Amino acid sequence: MTQNDPFFIDFPARIAKIQAEMAKAKIDVYLGSRLRTLSWTLDAFCPWRSFVV
């Protein structure tokens, strides 16, 4: 899949944006617990409760 593909999602760019905002706010740790947060940051489907750090 290329960046020109209409279904392409740039997950590394998403993480970079999160990290940049965390640096501005001086936040050291991001703890995601919602299923949508997991799929949005990890590019993975998790059908069970979990956390991303």
SVG drawing of the C-alpha trace seen along z (x, -y; Angstrom):
<svg xmlns="http://www.w3.org/2000/svg" viewBox="-13 -23 22 33">
<polyline fill="none" stroke="black" stroke-width="0.4" points="0.0,0.0 1.3,-3.4 0.6,-6.9 -1.5,-7.5 -3.8,-4.7 -7.1,-6.1 -7.0,-3.5 -3.4,-4.4 -3.1,-5.5 0.3,-6.9 0.6,-5.4 4.2,-6.5 3.0,-10.1 0.2,-9.7 2.6,-8.6 5.0,-11.4 2.1,-13.9 1.2,-12.4 4.9,-12.6 5.2,-16.2 2.1,-17.2 3.3,-15.3 6.7,-17.1 5.0,-20.5 2.8,-19.6 5.8,-18.0 4.0,-14.7 6.3,-11.7 3.8,-8.7 0.8,-8.1 -1.5,-5.5 -4.3,-4.4 -7.0,-2.1 -9.9,-2.5 -10.2,0.1 -10.4,-2.7 -7.2,-4.2 -5.4,-0.9 -6.4,-0.5 -5.8,-4.2 -2.2,-4.1 -1.1,-0.5 -2.8,0.3 -4.1,3.5 -7.5,4.8 -7.7,5.8 -11.0,7.5 -10.2,7.5 -9.4,4.9 -5.8,3.8 -3.5,0.9 -0.9,-0.8 2.0,-2.7"/>
</svg>
